Amino acid sequence: MARYRSWVLPFAILAGVFLHEYLSMMNVLIPYLIFSILLLNFSSFTLSRFRISGMDVIFMAFQIVVSMGLYLVFRSISEVFAQGLLVGIICPVAASVAAVACVLGADRDKVTTYTLLGNMMVTIVAPIYFSFVGNNVEMPFLQSFGLILSKIFPIIMLPMIVNIVLKRICPKANQILVKRRGLSFYLWALALMLTIGKTIGFIFMYGDSYPMLIVWLTLASGVMCAIQFWVGKSVGSHYGDRIAGGQNLGQRNSALGIWLAHTYLDPMSSVFPAAYSIWQNLFNSYQLYRHDKQLSKK
């Protein structure tokens, strides 16, 4: 099954594109798939391995500074375009990042640490941003914080809590999850297919009204995807894990980014994280293809 792995993501993307009308009805499954993915990925992780490194600090600083910096630069040109940059860069690392990163050879602990840390950072920073940017600036900080936390906590923190409880009261059940961790990649491909379907459906819905804005947001998301993977890999090389660095900074939680855009900003700004999800998964497909090709030569 591993030899077909590099084709799983392209298939998921193509299925999402051509079957988006049908897949949009299955979007309710995405949170459950992400929960299952994290339950598998967290099964071998313990809080004693949660160690914040300089790489994590650099990545958080990058997200905070670059997202707001680009917003301030482009808001005089187009507020919606600037909002797309803001939400697309500040949205946290994808919850399912370990599904690809660990297949490529990244250190699972480093990836898991930034998954938790990056999402906690966004929970605090995003309400501050949205207190003066977007359509809900009158929303109190604590209300905004609670709203974002309600989206992040069940998907990110609850699987960790379940794993901690399982390790204490039913370690055999946890060991079963450890042995089945490889399934997380295929669950993630299914979640990706549903997310792409939702993305394409959204673009078809608004494409006739704002064609050039969609083009510019799509191109900008591709440029930022390349920059973030490149910066992540460069920083990761310095800290001894190029793959973890690239995935932690380059792979974004586009589903949460779309939700943030629809909740706090102009809905059209969600095209940026929506298109980003396609770019990042095309790149991940290429990385998996190269990885599997190199393994086949050994």
Protein Blocks (a to p, Z undefined) as FASTA:
>chain_A
ZZmmmmmmmmmmmmmmmmmmmmmmmmmmmmmmmmmmmmmmmmmpcfklmccdfklmmmmm
mmmmmmmmmmmmmmmmomklmmmmmmmmmpccdfklmmmmmmnopafklmmmmmmmmmmm
mmmmmmmmmmmgcjklmpcfklmmmmmmmmmmmmmmmmmmmmmmmmmmmmmlmmmmmmmm
mmmmmmmmmmmmmmmmmmmmmmmmmmmmmmmlmmmmmmmmmmmmmmmmmmmmmmmmmnop
aklmmmmmmpccfklmmmmmmmmmcfklmmmmmmmmmmmmmmmmmmmmmmmmmmmmZZ
